[in-house]
Amino acid sequence: MLPVVGSKKTERDLDKLYKSIWKLKEIRDKFEPFEIGHWRFRNEKMDTVMSMLSLEERIEFDADVRNIDWPQYLHDYC
């Protein structure tokens, strides 16, 4: 902490401000991976299930996320 020139109230106010800034920094650090992360999800189990289905079942139960037009989906629903 830096030395404070002023009254005790100014010193207390600055102390509260520093504590608030520190807490905000802690929160930012915890959420940073979610803000800037590039996520990759694995779905080997779903691939296994889909491989057990017949072609007709795969068409009927189209659960392959690779078939989603993501830019269009995000535009329509987000």
C-alpha positions, 0 to 999 in steps of 0.5 A: 500500500502507498502512504496516504496524505490526508485524514483517517477517513481518507485512509479508510476509504482508500483501504476499502477501495484497494480491497474492492479492486483486489476482489474484482481482480480475483473475480476477473482472474477466475472468469478469464478462462471463460471469456477468452477460452477456445473450447473443444469438446470431445464426444467419443461416446456419442460417436460410438452410439451413432456408429451403432445406428443404422443409416435410417436411424442416423438420419432420423436422430441427427445428433451430429453437431458437425451438421449444425450451421453454427453461424446461422444457429448463433444468429437465430438463437443468441 
